[in-house]
Amino acid sequence: MPAAVQFAELLAAVGIERGLIGPREVDRLWDRHLLNSAVVGERIPNGTRVIDIGSGAGLPGVPLSLARPDLDVTLLEPMARRVAWLEEVVKTLRLPATVVRGRAEEPSIKQQLAGADFVVARAVAPLDRLWGWSAPLLRHGGRLVALKGESAEVEVARDGGTVKRAGGSLPVVERCGIDVLETPTTIIVVERVGATGRAGGRGRRPGRTRKDRPQ
């Protein structure tokens, strides 16, 4: 808990100075960002390897690592200034996490990080594009856990077929933190069940979307 408080203080000060979160997010750091991210650990078994794609300000990877130090968390981020921030946070909070600079779709990153048990992502891209980036990083049976808001059901209906053709299971919408949060975290879960293929669709590249969106 002290480390979580310290992370919140860093976000409220340095995070705003560096443009990682917006000033209006300070009053809802805990419920909309930290706890919103941490409760995803409910869906992740002990001792597994997790990659946070487009980690940005460190959401959801840092709260997840704080809540679940048993996990092997990699914070994947392409932008140099955000990588510097993440490295400072990991060092300051003494997190059992690794920071890697790069994009999920880069061949070198696929080779380096392939075989993960879980990929997590928050406010990165539409589901079809996100699955196309995530699938090559997952082992067979590994899962994508995408933190989504009100768009979850719409994205599943729109992109479910594309995801299945690209080696994923039928996407499922779930809720985390029902007994903890006033507004539970909405997630989409997809399991890698087949060979990966290229998923279509539109979306930003990992790390280009601001990480201060409420979920």
N, C-alpha and C positions, 0 to 999 in steps of 0.2 A: 504493500500500500504506500509506503513512503516514496518508493520509486515512481509509482503511478502519479502521485501528487507532484513530484518533481517534473515529470513529463508534461503534466498539464500546465505547470508554471512556465516551462520552456516554450510550449506552444503559444501561451498567452502573451509572451514577451518577444522572444527571438523569432518564433514562428510567424508572428504578425509583421515584424520588421523585415523579414525575408520574403514576405508575400506567400507563405505556405498556407495560411488560413486567413480568412477575412476578420476584421475587427468585431463584427457583429456575432461571430461564432464563439466568443469568449464566454458568454453567459450560458452557453449550452455545450461546452466542451465535454462535460462528463456524460450526459445522457445521449447526446447526438453523435458523439465521436469516440470517446474512450470506452465507455461501457457498451455502446453499440457495436464496437469492434471486438471487445474482449469476449462477449457471450458466444461468439462463433465457436469458441473452444468446446462448447457443448457437443459439437458434431465431429470433433477430431479426437481419435484415440491417443493414448499415451505413447510417447516416444517416437512419433512419426515425423517425417520430413515435410516441411511446408515451405512453399515459395509464395511470397507476396508480390504479385506483378504490379508494376507502376506504383511503388510504395509511396512516393511523394513525401508528405509530411510524416509518414510512418504509420498510416492507417490502411488496413487494420493490423499490420504486422507487429508494430511495437506493443500496443495493448495486449495482443495475443501472446507475445513473448513474455510480457510482464505477468499475465495471468497463468500462463502455462510454461514455466521454465523447463519442463521436460521435453518440449518440442524443439526440433532442429529447424529454426526459422531462417530463411534467406530473404532479405529485402532487396528486390530487383528494381532498379530505377535508372533511366537513361540520362537524366539531366545532371550535369556536374554540380551545380549549386545544391540540388536536393541530395545528391550522394554525400556531399560534404556535411550537410545537416544530419543525415542518417548516421554517418560515421561518428559525429560528435555525440549524438544521442546514445548510440550503443556503448560508446566509451564512458560517457558520464554516468549512465544508469547501470553499467556493467551487465549488459544484457547478453544472454547466450545466443546471440544472433549474428549473422554474417551479412555484410552489405556488398552487393555486386552491381557494378555499373554496366548497363546494357539493355537491349530490348528483347523481349521474349521471342520475337520472330527471327532474330539473328542466328545463323547456323552455329556460331561459336558458343552462344548461350544455350542453344538446344543441346549441344554436345556436353557442355559443362554441367548443366543442371538437370539433365534427363533422369527419369526414374523416381521423381518425387511422389510421395503418397497423396499430397494435397496441393492444390494451387488455390490461393485466395486472392480476391481483387475487390476493390471498392471504387466506384465512380470512374471506371477506366474506359469502357466501350460497350456497345450493344452485345448481346449474348452470342450471336453467331460469330462476330469478329473475335470476341474474347475467347471462345472455345477454340478457334483456329490457332490462337497463340498458346493456349494452355495445354491442349492435347499432347503435343510433342514433348512437353516437360513431365508428363505424368506416366507412371508405370501402368501396365494393364491392371485395371481395377482401381486405379487412383481416381480422385475426384476433384472437380472444380467446385469451389464454394464462392459464389459471386454475391456480394452484398448489394441488394437492390432496394429501391423504394416502391412507389406505387406502380412503376412500370413493369414489375416482375411478371404478372399474369399476361400482360400484353406481349412481352418479349418471348415468353414461352410459347404462346400461340403463334407468333410470327416466325420465330427462329427454330422451333423444335425440330422441324423436318431437316433443316440444314445441319443442325448439330448431330442428328442421328446418322445422316449420310457421311459425316466427317468422323465417325467412330465413337460417338457419344451415346449414352442412354437417353431415354426420354427425359427432358429436364423436369425437375420437380420443385415446386415452390414450398418452402418451409419457413417457420418462425423460430427464432432463438431468443432466450431471455424472457420468456413469458412470465416467469415468477420473479423477475428482477427489474424489468423496465416497464414504465408506463406505456411506452410504445415499443413493442418487441421488434427486433431486427428481422427484416425480410431477406431471405437468401434464396438463390436458385442453385440447386445441386445437380451436377451432371457427372456420371461415372464413365470412365474410358472403358469401353467394352469391345472395341474393334480397332482395326488399323486406322491411323489418322489420315485425314485428307484435308484439303484446303477448304475452309469455310468461307462463304461469301459474306456480303453485307457491308454496311458502312460503319465507320466508327473512328475515333481518334486513336492514335498510337499510344501505347502505355506511357503514363507519366505526363501526358499533355492536358489532362483534365484536372481542374482544381480539386483538391481532396477535402474541401470544406463543405461539400454538399450534404445536407441532412439526408439520412436514409429512412 
